[in-house]
C-alpha cells in the first residue's frame, strides 16, 4: 500500500540510479531517458561536475535566510544578467513560483506608476504556467481549473495563432501579455520569431509588458540560451526554472530595470529561494550551458534528430501527423491517442512523456550523444512498424 496521494498516475516502474542519458530500474533494466524529469535534468543524471558541486557546497552551507546576503546568489544573478536582457533577478524554487512572481511583478509595476487598475494578464488558452491557483487560471484550461473555484480573476485568453482575438482582448485594464515561447504541455507549439516581434511592437504600442515564459524551453534547450533570442526581441519579464538547476529545484524571474524598480523590500519573498546550495548548483549549470561551443553542439545534434524524425514521419504518414519543436524540445504528433505509442517505446527501453494534441514529448539531456539519438531513432522506427 502506498501512502502517497493519488494525484499522479504513476507508471509501475522505479529507478535505482541514473548516469548521463540513462536510468537503471530496480528490476535491473537500462532505459534511455528522454524525459529527464520533464526537461529538468539538462545535463543528464549524476553529471560529475554537479555531483562535485553539491558535495563541496553541502559541507559548507545549505541554507540561510534572505535577510542576509548570499554570495552564491549574487554570482548567479550576475551571470544571468550578463548573458541575457535582464538587469535584475529574483530567485524562486520552481517554475510555478517563477510565473506567479512574474504576474506579481507586472501588477506591482503598474501600481507603482499610479495605474493600479492595469492588473489583467492576457494568456494563450490552454497554455501551461504551473499548478498553483493563479497559474492554472492563467492557463485557462478546463482540465486544470475544474473543481478549483472560485475563479482567480485577472486573466483573459486568446487562442494560439488568433491575432485578431489577441488585439481585441487588450483593454484599459491589461497589464501584460504572457506566453510560453514554445508551448510545452500544450503540444510543443512554437511561436514564430515574426510573431514574437509583433508581440513586442504591440506591447510597446499599448504600453503594456511582455512576459515570455521560458520555464521549459529556456536554458539552452533550443540551442540558444533562450528560445526567443533569434527573434532579437527584448521581453520585460522572463520566468525560468527546470534546466537552470540541472535537477536541483531552482526558479527565477528575470526583469528589466523598469519593472524591477517596483519590487521594493517586502513586495515579494521566498524562504528557500536563492539558498546557497541551489545557487552553487545553478552557477555550475550556467558555466556549462552558457558556453558557445556547448550550445552549438545542441543545435547540430538537435537538427540531426529532427531530420531523422521527419524521415520517419514520411515513412509512416498515416501514423505520424507532424514533427514539432525546436532544439531538444521535440514533439511527435500522432493522428490518434499517444498512450499505446508511449507504452511501446517504454517496453523498448525508451522513456518519453505525453503532451496535448496527441503529442509524444521527447526531451533528451542537452549533452546527449549522437549514438544515443541513433538508438532512440531505431526504437521509434521499430514502434512505428508495430502500430497499425
TIRORO-497069 format. One record per atom (N, C-alpha, C): residue in one letter; x, y, z. Coordinates in pm, whole numbers, plus 50000, padded with zeros to 5 digits. Example, Ala and Ser with C-alpha at 12.3 -4.5 7.8 and 13.67 -1.06 7.14 Angstrom:
REM TIRORO-497069
A513194943150780;A512304955050780;A513204967050780;S512854977550708;S513674989450714;S512905000350787;
//
This chain:
REM TIRORO-497069
X500854987950000;X500005000050000;X500885012550000;X500525022149915;X501245034849912;X500475045449991;X501185053050069;X500575063850147;X500675077350075;X501185076949951;X501225089149871;X499835092149816;X499475104949810;X498205109049749;X498165104549604;X496975102949551;X496785097249417;X496705107849305;X497355119149326;X497285129749226;X498215127449107;X498985116649110;X499805112648994;X499395098748949;X499305096948818;X499065083748762;X500435077748726;X501065072148828;X502455067748813;X502565054448738;X503565053448651;X503835040748583;X504465031048683;X504245018248661;X504725007948754;X506215005048729;X507015015148756;X508465013848736;X509155023648830;X510285019548887;X511085028548970;X512555026348938;X513365036048976;X514765035948933;X515715036249053;X516815029249035;X517815028249141;X518865039249127;X519285041749003;X520255052448979;X520225056548832;X520885067648803;X520985072448665;X522395076848634;X522725076248508;X524025081048462;X523895086548321;X524195099248304;X524085105548173;X522675105048119;X522495099148002;X521185098247938;X520375086147983;X520915078148074;X520275065448109;X519775064848253;X518695057448271;X518175053848403;X518225038748417;X518525034048537;X518615019748565;X517545016248667;X516615007648629;X515455004548713;X515814994848825;X514914994048922;X515104984949035;X515044970348993;X514434967748875;X514444953948824;X515554951848720;X516584960348728;X517854958748656;X517744960348504;X516814969248461;X516734972548318;X517334986448295;X517874988248174;X518505000948138;X517615008348039;X517245020648074;X516345028747991;X517045041247941;X516815044347813;X517255057047758;X516225067547800;X516645076947883;X515715086347945;X515615099147863;X514535099947781;X514265112147705;X513055119547763;X512925118147896;X512015126647973;X512855136148058;X513875130448123;X514805138148206;X514085147548303;X513115141648375;X512385149448475;X511515160348414;X511135158548288;X510415168348204;X511285180948185;X512355178948109;X513275189748068;X514005196148186;X514135188748295;X514785194048416;X516275190448421;X516585177748399;X517985173248408;X518715177048279;X519025189748268;X519585194948143;X520935188848109;X521645183748210;X522945177548187;X522915162648218;X521715156848215;X521555142548239;X521665139148387;X521825126448415;X521885121548552;X523325121048604;X523485125348728;X524765124048800;X525945130048723;X525755141848666;X526865148448597;X527995150748697;X529205146448665;X530305147048764;X530565160848822;X530425171348741;X530675184948791;X529575189348888;X528335184948862;X527235188248953;X527355180449083;X527735167849073;X527945159549193;X529035165849280;X530115170149217;X531225176549290;X530765189449358;X529975197349286;X529475210049341;X528595207749463;X527655198249450;X526755195249562;X527535190449683;X528455181249661;X529275176049771;X530065187049840;X530675195549760;X531505206349813;X530675216449892;X529565221149832;X528745231249898;X528015225850020;X527595213150013;X526825207350124;X527635206550254;X528955206350240;X529815205950359;X530055219850417;X529645230150342;X529865243850388;X528575250250442;X527565251250355;X526345258750393;X525205254950302;X524075250850359;X522885247250281;X521935258950268;X521615264850383;X520525274650384;X520795285850483;X520575297950436;X520455309450525;X519285317850476;X518745325950561;X517615334450523;X518035345250424;X517085349450343;X517325360750253;X517405374050327;X517335373350459;X517595385250541;X519075388850535;X519885379450485;X521325381650474;X521775380550330;X522945385850301;X523505384650166;X523955370350140;X523715365550017;X524105352049978;X525015353249855;X526335352549875;X527285354849765;X527075345749644;X526695333149668;X526475323949556;X525315328649467;X524295334549529;X523165340049454;X523535352649378;X524335361049440;X524825373149373;X525605369349246;X526415358949260;X527245354249148;X526395349049034;X525365340749066;X524495335248961;X523655346148896;X523145355448975;X522355366448920;X523185374648821;X524435377148855;X525315384748766;X525525377348633;X525755364148642;X525945356148521;X524705356548432;X523525355348492;X522275355448416;X522045368948349;X522325379648422;X522115393048366;X523115396248255;X524375392048274;X525395394548171;X525105386648043;X524425375148058;X524155366447943;X522865370347871;X521955377547938;X520605379647884;X520215394447882;X518955396847854;X518385410347851;X518265416447990;X518315408048095;X517875412048229;X518835421448299;X518265429548387;X519035438248476;X519015433248619;X517945425948654;X517795420848790;X517155407048789;X517405399448897;X516885385848911;X516285384049050;X515155376849059;X514615372249186;X514585357049183;X515215350649279;X515265335949279;X514085329749352;X513565318949293;X512445311349347;X512875296649355;X511905287649370;X512215273349381;X511675264949266;X510775270649185;X510115262549081;X509595271648971;X509125265248863;X508545272748752;X507245279548789;X506415272548865;X505135278448907;X505365290848993;X506315289849085;X506645301649168;X507155313049082;X507965309548983;X508535319748896;X507455326948815;X506475319448763;X505415325948686;X504495333948778;X504225328748898;X503445336548996;X504145349749027;X505455349049048;X506215361149078;X506195370748959;X506255365148837;X506195373648717;X504885381348710;X503785374548745;X502465381148749;X502475392348852;X503045389648969;X503125399749075;X503945411849030;X505055409148963;X505925420048916;X505175429048820;X504445422948726;X503695430748626;X502645439548694;X501895433848786;X500855441548855;X501475452548942;X502515448849011;X503145458449102;X503755470149025;X504275467448906;X504865478348826;X503815489048797;X502635484748750;X501605494848717;X501075501748842;X500995494448952;X500625500749079;X501615511549115;X502905508849094;X503965518149134;X503965531049051;X503385530348931;X503335542548848;X501935548748849;X501135544748948;X499825550948968;X498725545648879;X498885533348828;X497845527448744;X497435513648798;X496875513248921;X496545500448984;X495465492448912;X494675499048828;X493625491948754;X494175484048635;X495425486548599;X496055478548493;X496645466148561;X495815455648573;X496205444048653;X495815430648591;X495395430848465;X494985418348399;X496075413348304;X496245400248301;X497265394048216;X496575386148105;X497035388147982;X496465381547865;X497325369447828;X496715357547824;X497445344947802;X496805336647691;X497555327047641;X497025317747541;X496155307347610;X494975305247557;X494075294947611;X494745281147605;X494635273647714;X495225260147724;X496755260047720;X497335271247762;X498785271447780;X499105264947914;X500355265247956;X500715259448086;X501715268648155;X501315273248275;X502195282148351;X502405277348494;X502035264748521;X502235259348655;X500945254448716;X501035249448841;X499905242748905;X499335250149027;X499845261949058;X499265269549168;X497925275349123;X497165280649216;X495825285549181;X495865296349074;X496715306349092;X496785316948990;X497275311348857;X498265302548862;X498845297148738;X497855288848657;X496985281148725;X496035273048647;X494975281848581;X494625292848647;X493645301848584;X494305310648478;X495615312548488;X496355319048379;X496335310048256;X496435297048277;X496375287448166;X494985286648104;X493975287548188;X492595287948139;X492045274848089;X492695263748118;X492235250748071;X491195245048168;X490095240248114;X489035234348197;X489565222348275;X490405214548209;X491005202748271;X491785206348398;X492435217848397;X493255221948511;X492465229648617;X491445236848574;X490725245648669;X489495239048732;X489005228148672;X487785221748721;X487935217348867;X486995221748949;X487005218049090;X487815227249178;X488335238049120;X489185247049198;X488625261349203;X487315262549192;X486675275549205;X486695279849353;X486525292849385;X486195303549292;X487375307349201;X487015312149086;X488005315848986;X488945326649038;X490235324749011;X491205335449038;X491125345148922;X490655357248950;X490425366848841;X491735373548800;X491655380748691;X492805388348645;X493455382948519;X492785372848457;X493355366848336;X492335366748222;X492795370248103;X492005369347981;X492745360247884;X492015354747786;X492625344547699;X492305346747551;X493225342247468;X493025341847324;X493555328447275;X493095323947160;X493555311147106;X494905312647036;X495695302047043;X497015301846979;X496885305646831;X497625315646789;X497645319746649;X496525329246608;X495595332246698;X494465341046664;X494825355546698;X495485362146605;X496005375546631;X494905386046644;X493815384046571;X492695393646582;X492085393346721;X491895381146773;X491355379546908;X492285385747011;X493575383446993;X494575389047085;X494445404247093;X494395410646978;X494325425346975;X493035430647036;X491935423347010;X490635427747064;X490545426347215;X491285416647270;X491205413947414;X491995424147498;X492875431647433;X493645441847508;X492725453547539;X492635457047667;X491785468347707;X492515477147810;X491805486547868;X492425496347959;X492975489848087;X492515477648116;X492975470748237;X494105460748211;X494485459048085;X495545449448052;X496905454648097;X497595446248174;X498935449748222;X500025443248137;X499755430948090;X500805423648020;X500225412447934;X501015408247837;X500765395847763;X501805385847811;X501345373847852;X502265363447899;X502065350947814;X503125346747744;X503055334747660;X504305326247680;X504155313147660;X505325304347651;X505905306047510;X507185308447502;X507815309947371;X507625297347287;X507715285847352;X507305273147292;X506385266347392;X505165263447351;X504215257047441;X504605242447461;X504945238747583;X505385225147613;X504225215747635;X503585217147750;X502425208747786;X501325209847680;X501235221547616;X500185224147518;X500405217547382;X501505210047366;X501695202647241;X502915206347160;X503945211947222;X505185216047154;X504865225047034;X504215236147064;X503865245846959;X504775258146970;X505485260846862;X506485271546860;X505835284646815;X506045295246893;X505635308546847;X506725313746754;X506405316346627;X507445320446530;X508095333746569;X509315335746522;X510065348046553;X509315360546510;X508695359946391;X507985371846343;X506815375346436;X506225365146494;X505105367246585;X505595373346717;X506735368646766;X507315374446887;X507635389346865;X508155392446745;X508445406546713;X507175415046714;X506105409346657;X504815416446655;X504255418346796;X504455408346882;X504015409547022;X504745421147091;X506045422147064;X506825433047125;X506335446747075;X506105447646944;X505605460146885;X504235463646945;X503375453646958;X502045455747013;X502105460347159;X502965453947237;X503105457847378;X503645472047391;X504585475647305;X505115489347306;X504015499347272;X503245496047170;X502165504947123;X501115506947232;X500755496147301;X499705496647403;X500245500147542;X501575501747550;X502245505047677;X501955494547785;X502095481847745;X501945470747838;X503215462247835;X503315452547924;X504535444747940;X504455431547863;X505625426547824;X505715413547756;X506435403747849;X505725393147886;X506285382547969;X506455370047882;X507665365247867;X507925352947792;X508305341947890;X507425332047903;X507625320947995;X508595310947931;X509805310247985;X510835301247931;X511195290348032;X510245286848117;X510495276648219;X510935263448156;X510245259148049;X510585246447985;X511505248147864;X511325258747789;X512045260047662;X513365267747673;X513635273547791;X514845281447807;X516055273447853;X517115280447885;X518365274847937;X518945264447841;X519105268547715;X519825260547617;X519035249847545;X517785247947580;X517035236647524;X516855237747373;X516815249747319;X516655251347174;X517985253247100;X519075253547176;X520375256347115;X520805270747131;X519865279347168;X520175292847215;X519865293047364;X520485302247437;X520245302247580;X518765304047611;X518125313347540;X516675314847546;X516075312147408;X514875306747407;X514215303347280;X513855315747199;X513715327247265;X513305339447194;X514485347047134;X515725342747160;X516895350647123;X516995353846974;X516665344046889;X516795346246744;X515875357346694;X514795359646766;X513835370046724;X514355384046752;X515425385046832;X516025397846873;X515075406146962;X514035399747011;X513065406547098;X513615407447239;X513345418747306;X513695420147447;X512415420547529;X512115409847602;X510935409847687;X511175418547810;X510125420747888;X510255428248013;X510515418948131;X509885407148125;X509955397448234;X510065383448176;X510945375148232;X511065361248189;X511185352048311;X510175343648337;X510315333448440;X511085321348385;X512015316148466;X512765304148429;X512745294148545;X513105281748516;X513255271348619;X513875259248551;X513355247348580;X513765234748517;X515265233848491;X515705236748368;X517075234148326;X518155241448402;X517855252848463;X518885260748530;X519455253648653;X518695244248708;X519175236848825;X519745223248791;X519615218948667;X520145205948627;X519595194348709;X518415196248769;X517815185948853;X517605190648996;X518275201549033;X518095207349166;X517025218349155;X516105219249251;X514995228949240;X515465243549244;X515385249949129;X515675264349119;X514665270649023;X514145282149061;X513345290348971;X513855304548980;X513495312848885;X513925326748890;X513035335348801;X512975348048833;X512315357848746;X513375367748702;X513545369048571;X514475378848515;X513675391048472;X514185402948504;X513435415348480;X514345426348426;X513755435248347;X514505447148311;X514405457448425;X515215467648414;X515315477648522;X513985484548550;X513235487248444;X511965494548456;X511005487548552;X510745474748527;X509765467648611;X510355463748746;X511655460948749;X512295456848875;X512255467948979;X512195480448933;X512175491749025;X510965491649119;X509915484449078;X508685483749160;X508805473649274;X509795464749264;X509925454149365;X510805458849480;X510185466749566;X510865472349683;X510825462349799;X511625464249904;X511645454750016;X510245451550071;X509965438550082;X508675434050135;X507625430750031;X507895434049904;X506885431549800;X506835416849757;X507925409649778;X507935395349744;X509015388449826;X508835375549849;X509835368149924;X509715353249900;X510735345949941;X510745331349929;X511705325950035;X511185317250120;X512025311750227;X513245304650171;X513025295650076;X514125287450024;X514745293049896;X514055302049829;X514535307349701;X515895313849714;X516855309349632;X518185315349633;X519085309949743;X518755298149799;X519605292549905;X520985288749851;X522015288849937;X523395286849889;X523615273849812;X522965262849855;X523165250049786;X522615250549644;X521385255949628;X520785257349495;X521625266649407;X522085277649464;X522845287349386;X524195281849340;X524825273849425;X526095267549386;X525885258449265;X524805250449269;X524475241649156;X524175249949031;X523365260349047;X522995268948934;X524195275348867;X525185279248947;X526405285148890;X527165275148803;X527235262548849;X527915252248770;X527165249248641;X525835247948650;X525005245648531;X525195257148432;X525145269248483;X525275281148398;X526625281348326;X527695278048396;X529025278048336;X529115268148220;X528445256748234;X528495246448129;X527595250048011;X526335253448040;X525345255247933;X525515268347856;X525995278747922;X526115291647852;X527305292047757;X528125281747760;X529275280847671;X528825279747525;X529415287947439;X529015288647298;X529185275147226;X530285268347256;X530555255447194;X529495245147235;X529115245347362;X528095236147412;X526765238547340;X526365251147331;X525085254547267;X525105251147118;X526245253247054;X526365249846912;X526195234846890;X526695226846984;X526535212346975;X525065208246989;X524335215347075;X522885212947089;X522195215446955;X522565226246889;X521975229546758;X522265218746655;X523505214446648;X523915204546548;X523195191246570;X523225186246693;X522635173046720;X521105173346715;X520505184446755;X519045185146751;X518535186046607;X519275192646520;X518915193046377;X518985178946318;X520005171646355;X520165157846311;X518985149246358;X518605150746485;X517495143246543;X516195146446470;X515945159246450;X514715163546381;X514695158646235;X515835158946170;X515935153846032;X515545139046027;X516095131146120;X515795116846125;X514315114246158;X513765122146248;X512345120546285;X511435124146168;X511795134346093;X510995137945975;X511035127145868;X512155120045857;X512245108645765;X511295097445807;X511195095245938;X510255085145990;X508815089345962;X508555102345980;X507195107445954;X506785105145809;X507715107245718;X507435104945575;X507195090145546;X507855081545621;X507705067145603;X506385062145661;X505895068845767;X504655064745833;X503665076545840;X503255081645723;X502415093745720;X500995091645773;X500555079145781;X499225076445835;X499215075045987;X500395074146044;X500525073046190;X500975086246251;X502005092246191;X502565104746244;X502065116546162;X501405125546228;X500855137346160;X501925147946137;X502755150046238;X503715161146229;X504835159346332;X506035163946295;X507135165046390;X507215179846429;X507145182446557;X507115196246606;X508355199346691;X508595212146708;X509565216246808;X510795223046754;X511715225246845;X512945232646817;X513995227846915;X515215225646867;X516265220746955;X515895207247012;X516105205647142;X515755193147209;X514435194247286;X513535202247234;X512155202747281;X511305198047163;X511085184847157;X510575178347036;X509235171547063;X508335172446966;X507055165546976;X506765157246851;X506325144946871;X505815136646761;X504295136746774;X503635143746684;X502165144246689;X501585132546610;X500785124646678;X500135113246615;X498705116846575;X498115108446490;X496725110646449;X495745106046558;X496205096946644;X495325092146749;X496035092646884;X495325089446990;X495875090047125;X497255083147133;X498155089647205;X499555085347208;X499875075147317;X498895070947397;X499155061947511;X499865049147470;X499335042347368;X499935029747323;X501355031847272;X501555042547198;X502865045647140;X503905047547251;X503555055447353;X504465058047464;X504765045247542;X503735036847558;X503915024147629;X504865014847554;X504705014347422;X505585005747342;X507025010947341;X507185024147339;X508525029847350;X509175025647482;X508395026247590;X508915022547721;X509265007647726;X508434999447663;X508724984947657;X510024982047582;X510394991647495;X511654990447421;X512774998847485;X512545002347609;X513535009547692;X513845023847647;X512835030647593;X512945044947566;X511835052047642;X512195061447729;X511215068747810;X510885082147746;X509585084447725;X509075097147673;X507865101047757;X507245112247724;X506085116647801;X505095123547709;X503845124147750;X502795129547664;X502695144747676;X502065150747574;X501645164747577;X500285165447508;X499675177047505;X498365178547443;X498415175747293;X497255174147233;X497095172247088;X497775159447038;X497685148647116;X498245135447080;X499745135947055;X500445144347129;X501875146147108;X502685137647207;X503685130747152;X504685123847233;X505845133747250;X506105137347374;X507135147447402;X508485140647425;X509515145747357;X510855139947364;X511835150647413;X512455147847529;X513275157947597;X514605151947642;X515525149647550;X516825144047591;X517625154147673;X518645149547745;X519525159347808;X520255167147699;X520695179047732;X521335187547631;X522705182247589;X523305173847673;X524605167947640;X524465153547589;X523295150447533;X523065137147476;X524085134247366;X524435121547348;X525415117647246;X524695113147118;X525395114447005;X524825110846875;X524385096146871;X525175087346930;X524805073146928;X523555070347011;X523295078747110;X522075077447190;X520855082247111;X521045092747031;X519985097146941;X519685086246838;X520725080246783;X520545069346686;X519775057646746;X520065054546872;X519335043746941;X517865047446954;X517595059846993;X516205064447006;X515475063646873;X516135067446765;X515555066846631;X515185052546595;X516085043146624;X515815029046593;X514595023946671;X514505027846797;X513365023546879;X512065029646828;X512085042446797;X510885049446746;X510405042946615;X511375040046526;X511015033946398;X510465019846418;X511025012746512;X510534999246542;X509094999746593;X508805009146683;X507455010546737;X506465014646628;X506895023546539;X506045027646426;X505655015346341;X506595006446321;X506334994546239;X505384984846307;X505284985846441;X504424976646518;X502994981546532;X502794994546511;X501455000346530;X500745001546396;X499574996146391;X498794996746266;X497725007646274;
//
